[in-house]
Amino acid sequence: MISRRSLFLGAAGLLCAPAIVRAQAAKVTIAMLPGLSYAPLLIAKNRRLLEAATGNVEVEWKTISSSAAIREAMLAGDVQVGAGSVAPFLIGRDRGFKVKAVSVLNRTNLWLVTNDPAITSVKDFKPEQKIAVPAPDTNQAFVLRKLAEQAFGNARALDANMLAMPHPDALQAIITNQIAGYVSSPPFQSQAVARGARKIADSKTAFGDLPFAISFATEKFGEARPDVVKALQGAIAQSIELARKDPGAAGRLIAGDFGGRMTPEEAARLLQDPDTDFTDSTAGIEALAAFMKQTGFLRTAVSGIGEVTFRF
């Protein structure tokens, strides 16, 4: 026989359950890779745009050094929204990682730089010479593969030269002659050139305009909190507008996120880099996806951007 006390406790639990769910859903953790390409998210963070749009949502922001680590944190449920380059996002989805894009953050012309005076083109790299990329599944890696296809007729011709390195380590390695090449991104590529490296090719040569940084959320979170995802899309759009219209103000907002390595003036100057276009345009993703499918890195073609993006 069920006691009156058990009935009371059960009823109390039911009454408390919605409050518990609300409390759990009232926090979102957003993780991004390091770099200026994620400026729209840094601006949104520092202006507290997401908190202002949602009212009661607590937002935790993290910087994580690799796309794989962000993916693992999202799979574990520790992170709900991630940001990285487009290629790992497409590979993750293709392998069953249930995420959709929230927004593109920018288009970036990625540079291949070298410190070796004997290297003037992709064809000059010798088998033993290493070329740093953040990881083998990143935009930088596919830019190198496309350049290899154009140079040798074989997209994988330089795969054995690839060396996975975080950007800060790769920057140090290229300027100290530990590696022969580095496919980079802002602000690291201009820092490498300022310290003696030379640009010999870029992603515009390979693909034309190419979306680089993208934010994405788990489908589970998007279905549970479409209001937060929609608010984040709005916050990113506002941040992109500020970066484009008032880079000085945007630079002052984000300089502190680089640990003293960048002044507000330097941040503002880099935000105006002609090789970076802060935009939420998805144009170019299909071309990258088609190349990834052609070279065996995607099993399923992307038939349209709508299938991989949150639309409300």
Secondary structure as GFF3:
##gff-version 3
##sequence-region A 1 312
A	DSSP	alpha_helix	4	25	.	.	.	ID=ss1
A	DSSP	beta_strand	27	32	.	.	.	ID=ss2
A	DSSP	three_ten_helix	36	38	.	.	.	ID=ss3
A	DSSP	alpha_helix	39	47	.	.	.	ID=ss4
A	DSSP	alpha_helix	49	54	.	.	.	ID=ss5
A	DSSP	beta_strand	58	63	.	.	.	ID=ss6
A	DSSP	alpha_helix	67	75	.	.	.	ID=ss7
A	DSSP	beta_strand	81	85	.	.	.	ID=ss8
A	DSSP	alpha_helix	86	94	.	.	.	ID=ss9
A	DSSP	beta_strand	99	104	.	.	.	ID=ss10
A	DSSP	beta_strand	107	108	.	.	.	ID=ss11
A	DSSP	beta_strand	111	114	.	.	.	ID=ss12
A	DSSP	three_ten_helix	122	124	.	.	.	ID=ss13
A	DSSP	beta_strand	131	133	.	.	.	ID=ss14
A	DSSP	alpha_helix	139	152	.	.	.	ID=ss15
A	DSSP	three_ten_helix	159	161	.	.	.	ID=ss16
A	DSSP	beta_strand	162	164	.	.	.	ID=ss17
A	DSSP	alpha_helix	167	175	.	.	.	ID=ss18
A	DSSP	beta_strand	181	183	.	.	.	ID=ss19
A	DSSP	alpha_helix	188	194	.	.	.	ID=ss20
A	DSSP	beta_strand	198	202	.	.	.	ID=ss21
A	DSSP	alpha_helix	203	207	.	.	.	ID=ss22
A	DSSP	beta_strand	213	218	.	.	.	ID=ss23
A	DSSP	alpha_helix	219	224	.	.	.	ID=ss24
A	DSSP	alpha_helix	226	245	.	.	.	ID=ss25
A	DSSP	alpha_helix	247	254	.	.	.	ID=ss26
A	DSSP	three_ten_helix	255	258	.	.	.	ID=ss27
A	DSSP	alpha_helix	264	271	.	.	.	ID=ss28
A	DSSP	beta_strand	276	277	.	.	.	ID=ss29
A	DSSP	alpha_helix	285	294	.	.	.	ID=ss30
A	DSSP	three_ten_helix	305	308	.	.	.	ID=ss31
###
